[in-house]
C-alpha cells in the first residue's frame, strides 16, 4: 500500500506542476470533509476548477481517466459545493477536470482532461 500511496503523491505533484505551468492559481490540495476529498482546487481565470488526479503504473485496470465515472463525478460536484460553502471565494463558473497520469517506462504520460462533468 505504501508504494501505491507514493505513486499517488507523485502523480499529484506532477498534476500541480502541470496546472501551475499552464497558469492556474492553486487554492487548495487534498481538502477533506465528511463526504470525501478533493485532490486539487485551483482557479483558471475566473473559473473554479475541481481537479481529480488519477495515477497508474499500468493499464491492467484500465486507463487512469476511466476511473472517473458518473458516480465519482457526482461526488466531485457535491465536494465542490461543500468546499465553496467553507471558503469565501467568488467565481463565475465551476468546472471538473481530470489529470490522468500513466507512469510506465520513461517519462510519465500526463493527460489533462478539461471540463469532464
N, C-alpha and C positions, 0 to 999 in steps of 0.2 A: 504493500500500500504506500510506503514511503516513496518508492520510485514513481508511482502514479501521481502522488502529490507534488513531487519535484517537477515532473513533466508539466503539470497544470500551472504551477507557479512560473515556470519558464515561458510557457505559452502566454500567460497573462502579461508578463514583462514585454514579450515581443509585440503583443497587441497594443500595449500602452505606447511603445516606441513608434509603432505604425501610425497610431492616431495623432500623436504629438507631431510627427514628421509631416502629417497631412494638414496641420494647422488647427486641430481640435484643442479645446481647452478642457483639461482634465479637472473634474469636480470631485469625484469620489471613486474609491476602489474597494471591492469586497464589502459593500454595505449590506448589513444583515438586519432582518427583522423576523418576527414570528413566521411569516409566510415564506421566507427563503432568503436568497442572496442575489444581489446584482453585482456582476463582475466589475463593470466599469460604467461610470456616469460621466458624460462629457457634453460640452457644447460644440456644435458645428454651426458656427454663425449664431443665429438666434434659435436654432433647433436643439432641443434637449435630446441627447442620444443615450439610450439604454443599450449597452453593448454586452452581449453574451460571447464568451470566449470558449471555444472547443478545441482542445489539442489532443491529437492522437499520434501514436508511434507507428501505426499501420492501418490497413484498411479491412482487417478481419471482421470488424463490427460495423463496417460502412464508413462513409466519409465523415469527417468531423461535423460538417454542416448538417448532415442528415439527422443528427441527434437533437436538433432543434425542431421539434414537431409542433402541431397545433396546441397540444396540452402545455408544452413549455412556453410557447408564445403567449398563451392566455395568462400563465403565471407571471411572465415578464411584464405584461400590461398591469396586472394587479400590483406588482412590486413597484412599477413606475409611479402609480397613484400613491402608494404608501411613502415612497421617497419624497415625492412632491409635498405630501401632507406634513412632512417633518423638516422641510427645508424652505427657506424664504427665497425662492428662485422664480423669476418670471421668464416665461418662454412663449414663443409664438406657436411652436409645433413640437410634438414629441415623436420620436422615431426609434424603432428597434433595429439594431444592426447585429450582425454575427461576424465574428472574426474566427475563421476556421484555419487551424494550423496543423500541418502534417509534418512530423519530424521523422524522416527516414534517413537515408544516406545523403550526405552533403548538406547544403543549406536548407533550412526549413521552408516549406511552401506555405505562404500566407495568402489567404483569400479574404477580402473584406466585402461582405455582402451588405449592401445598404438598403434599409427600409424593407426588411423581410416580413414584417407583420404589423 
